[in-house]
Amino acid sequence: MGLIKLALTASALYYAGVQGYVIYHLRTAAFRVVRPGLGSHVTETEKKRTVQSRQPLVWAVLSLYQGKPSSDHLGFYAPGATFTDPFARLLGRREIATAYCLLPKALAKAETLGYTVEHAEDWMAISLVQRYTVRFVPISFELPSVIHLTLTEKKGKGRETILTHSEFWYGKAFVDESNMRTLGVGKMAEKIRRFQGWLVTRYELNPPR
């Protein structure tokens, strides 16, 4: 029993240490997010067409961040889409839908204070500032982030859908094996993100239509 208790204590301390480093990284790391851009070979007419065709997708993502999940909004995610932020990784539209449905249960209010959108041929970035008010607790905070969305190819009259959704809080890269190898912290941060994403989406929630 003594060894089990020691192992559990060590695991808990290591988990807390990894999470603490992620928070430290968010506070101190340099802004490293790549900005998209349509190439010089793309005409102004094509650029305007791209911006206009993606506007419904942008509004859908903003509505989800404002705690207004719906089947129509979530339909912009491909069935096998992924979502990643500094503390969670979600696999598939079911987990993503559940996470968005949990948002209004945890927050009394979610407001978009400002945003800008930049486009590339097969991906886009939304620079976003949100203000969140926690439910049942008189706490509000602002969170700036840069969202990278990689998109499926538009076919015929169909629409582009989201393949990967990566939200970089404060424009900071995720802690992973590429930027933190000491004591396996980067690799463990990746595993913890996936575990936490899996944990919070075990109880399936469906959005209104």
HELIX and SHEET records of a PDB file:
HELIX    1   1 GLY A    2  THR A   28  1                                  27    
HELIX    2   2 GLU A   44  TYR A   65  1                                  22    
HELIX    3   3 SER A   71  LEU A   74  1                                   4    
HELIX    4   4 GLY A   92  ALA A  106  1                                  15    
HELIX    5   5 THR A  182  GLY A  184  5                                   3    
HELIX    6   6 VAL A  185  VAL A  200  1                                  16    
SHEET    1   A 6 ALA A  88  LEU A  91  0                                        
SHEET    2   A 6 TYR A  77  ASP A  85 -1                                        
SHEET    3   A 6 ILE A 162  TRP A 169  1                                        
SHEET    4   A 6 SER A 140  LEU A 151 -1                                        
SHEET    5   A 6 TRP A 123  VAL A 134 -1                                        
SHEET    6   A 6 LEU A 107  HIS A 119 -1                                        
END                                                                             
